Amino acid sequence: MPLITIHKNGETHQGEIQPKTNLVVRAGIRQFPYPHLSYGCGMGKCSKCMCLIIKGEEALPAPNWKEKKMLGAKLEEGYRLACQLWIEEDLELSQSITT
């Protein structure tokens, strides 16, 4: 099972998830990574779930059109939208404080 590590607000949170799982869907039904993941619409329109991928980027699918539209040049910096990712391998990410 993939191990997910989230760095946020100076804290680190870890948990295992089933393969082919979306973190925003899990948070929405109050499973890990809830409440440690910031998210909004879950459809790639608001970018509230934007995160910096620290480890595991090579196992993620290529960015889709929604990520390209919302993130632009930030994709090259390692940012992704958590709502658009179906996780199959270990992943480490960081999220900034969002308001």
Residue pairs with C-beta under 8 A, 6 or more apart in sequence:
1 16
1 17
1 18
1 19
2 16
2 17
2 19
2 21
2 87
2 88
2 89
2 90
2 91
3 14
3 15
3 16
3 90
3 91
4 14
4 15
4 16
4 17
4 23
4 32
4 33
4 87
4 90
4 91
4 92
4 93
5 12
5 13
5 14
5 54
5 55
5 90
5 91
5 92
5 93
6 12
6 13
6 14
6 33
6 36
6 37
6 51
6 92
6 93
6 94
6 95
7 54
7 92
7 93
7 94
7 95
8 36
8 37
8 38
8 94
8 95
8 96
8 97
9 97
11 36
13 32
13 33
13 36
15 32
15 33
16 32
17 23
17 26
17 32
17 87
19 87
19 88
20 86
20 87
20 88
21 86
21 87
22 82
22 83
22 85
22 86
22 87
23 33
23 37
23 39
23 49
23 82
23 83
23 85
23 87
24 37
24 39
24 42
24 49
24 82
24 83
25 42
26 32
26 33
26 34
27 33
27 34
27 35
27 36
27 37
27 39
28 34
28 39
28 42
37 49
37 51
37 82
37 95
38 48
38 49
38 95
38 98
39 48
39 49
39 82
39 83
40 46
40 47
40 48
40 49
41 48
41 83
42 49
42 83
43 66
43 83
44 64
44 66
44 67
44 69
44 70
44 81
44 83
44 84
45 66
45 70
47 70
47 71
47 81
48 98
49 81
49 82
49 83
49 95
50 70
50 71
50 74
50 79
50 80
50 81
50 82
50 95
51 79
51 80
51 81
51 82
51 93
51 94
51 95
52 77
52 78
52 79
52 93
52 94
52 95
53 60
53 78
53 79
53 80
53 91
53 92
53 93
54 78
54 92
54 93
54 94
55 90
55 91
55 92
56 89
56 90
56 91
56 92
57 78
57 80
59 88
59 89
59 90
59 91
60 80
60 85
60 87
60 91
61 85
61 86
63 71
63 75
63 80
63 84
64 84
66 81
66 84
67 75
67 80
67 81
67 84
68 75
70 81
71 79
71 80
71 81
80 93
82 93
